[in-house]
Amino acid sequence: MKRTLEQTIEQGQEGKKQEMNTLILGIGNPILTDDGVGIKIAHKLKEGNPELEVLETSEAGITLLDLIVGCDKLIIIDSIKTEKGELGDLYKLELEDLKPSKDFSSSHGIGIATAFELGKELGYKMPKHISIYAVGIKDNSTFGEDCTQEVKAKIPFITLQIIKEERL
């Protein structure tokens, strides 16, 4: 369920006690091989538990505010290229690990940490609990809807790790 910023503000202003809601956000480009791994894992989580609220996006930075404002718990799943990590390694990051920046030179515009800071500054109801998972990848530039074999083989295991860690 996509919420607009206006709907979220209205809900918060009504003063209703709301139950904790969790959003799983799979991020990536589904036609750039390994870059779509976050979306594929989010789909696996939804297959295992249809009650979960799962969204997929290829957006980043400030455009994520439209998707995440109003949820209490946010689980982000994305890809990452590292020099020393193994393909399919799962990294759990905290928002504090992603330092906000005033530098807008990223290809994604502003980073997620900066977007969160901006959301707070604007008075939006931002998630209180945030988990960020990044999966080590090899190829995020070749056109293709499937992940490389090394990453694809680890998707079921990574999905189980996230289920255990987040108690989904």
Secondary structure, DSSP 4 states (H G I P E B T S, - for coil): ----HHHHHHHHHTT------EEEEEES-TTBGGGGHHHHHHHHHHHH-TTSEEEEES--GGGGHHHHTT-SEEEEEEEE--SSSPTT-EEEE-GGGS---S---BTTBS-HHHHHHHHHHTT----SEEEEEEEE-S-SSS-BSSPPHHHHHHHHHHHHHHHHHHT-
